[in-house]
Amino acid sequence: MKLRDIAHSRTGDKGDISNISVIAFDEKDYPLIEAYVTPARVREHFSEVVHGEVIRHTIPSIGALNFVMRNALGGGVTRSLALDAHGKCLASALLDLEIPDRIA
Amino acid sequence: MKTIRIGSGAGYSGDRIEPAVELAEKGDIQYLVFECLAERTIAIAQQTKLKDPTKGYDPLLADRMHAVLRLCHDKGIKIITNMGAANPVAGAAKIKEIAQSFGLRNLKIAAVSGDDVLEVLKAGDQRIEETGAPVSTMANKLVSANAYLGAAPIVEALKDGADVIITGRVADPALFLAPQIHEFGWAMDDWDRLGKGTVVGHLLECAGQITGGYFADPGVKDVADLARLGFPIAEVSEDGSAVITKVEGSGGAVTTATCKEQLLYEIHDPTTYFTPDVVADFSRVRFEQIGPDRVRVAGGTGRAKPETLKVSVGYIDSYIGEGQISYAGPGAVARGRLALEIVRERLKLMGVKTTELRFDLIGIDSIHGDRLSTVSGCEPYEVRVRVTGRTDSLKEAVRVGNEVETLYTNGPASGGGATKSAKEVVAMLSALLPRNLAKPAVDYVEA
């Protein structure tokens, strides 16, 4: 299934750093997103866009992950040549990840 | 237990005007806060102020005050805003002028300044965080340097009886934290409560982003009536717990899902959210739906404030030239690609000096590049060519767009709707400044 089936997401920006939250609609699905939405997968998914490290923070109290991605906004929101300089569209792109429907 | 209601009347400089009027009319609020200062806004306002010393505050200040000032005065609602941008004192004078035009009396307006630390930074040995370079080495390119002030000067103005408080650069959550400190008498080192108050401020600072804005995804996350989106209200109690809600009957929704998305918006490590007043900890926050459009927030906390203040540094970075043109019908994508190849070669042939170039086909690959964009095999009906280049002068930047525009008569068949632009880029970096080097000041005018 797609990550979009069980989670929602929002992108924020600070300088050249983008952060993307991944939030389970139902908190019982949190272990699933924690198991499969790893920093390595996010880094691979955005390999054309994100050129720095990807760090993951966990917030189990609300069933959410927060990815902090460096060198992700074309040199920074205020100087980027990109059409979507803020990286606002990244959240929707991440929800396209294919993930298993149970923990193996 | 004492509670107060704080409304959030704007989430960015250009935000809708009338949701704040709805909050003042029907929100039963005591405070109306407008957060209108993005990273770059103050640098651009600084350039405006240099041309005209009576300007440099937010361009929509007058519109927003015309909409709410009389109502707030009649109902005793206090207004707090960072619309002062580069010139809070001139902003206060403008508000006084508007108050007088309405015939309002006994209105005390406070201007909070002291965030401008450009001269301090030029003379000091601070370094740019992103690059490690000393700030002084870029002195001739600097446009602005503003320290993020905390809640203290706003609390002082509230104690002095101000009805409207207009600031320059202040940490966004501090605009909301200040009335909580003032009303509940929280100590400035009560880190737990300051942390809780900062959570509330963070949730409210983007206005409609917690009431269903920036959230809707039809079929997955539906939100009703976004054209009449209601802006949020926080009902805060003395112990720092809060309920997020909105005016009954307004558009949008307040749910645990909208609150969770906003909690993590523009957050890095949720255990360590730096503000001038407290290092807030969001990592154990919980939300509970206690009624329609009513969500209880608990679990925020904090620890001692940092020794340094973050400074947002604006500088002339470069120039950007851009051109766009559309192709439609059969073969549109192939003609778009041909157009990009032609412009790429032309820029080389003509010796346009760029330090960075970008070639996009809007509708095909402009947002996330080739790999993520190849989902369906269908060819779109239309594409839009976009070429942008970074240059060291405006003159060179103009040449980038020219090479797209000339595709009209020199490029592929049926190109239409060409546009071009060239602009100076004021970009932002950051630095850290010892706290004692920024000196907040509060000035008053009365109408």
Interface residues (C-beta under 8 A of the other chain):
Chain A: R4 H8 S9 R10 G12 D13 K14 G15 D16 I17 N19 S21 I23 F25 H45 F46 S47 E48 V49 H57 I59 S61 I62 G63 A64 N66 V68 G75 G76 V77 T78 R79 L81 A82 L83 D84 C89 L90 S92 A93 D96
Chain B: E39 R40 E130 Y214 F215 D217 V220 K221 T256 A257 K260 E261 Q262 L263 L264 Y265 E266 I267 H268 D269 P270 T271 F282 S283 R284 V285 R286 F287 G299 D317 S318 I320 E356 L357 R358 D360 I362 S366 I367 H368 G369 D370 R371 L372 R386 T388 G389 R390 V425 V426 A427 M428 L429 S430
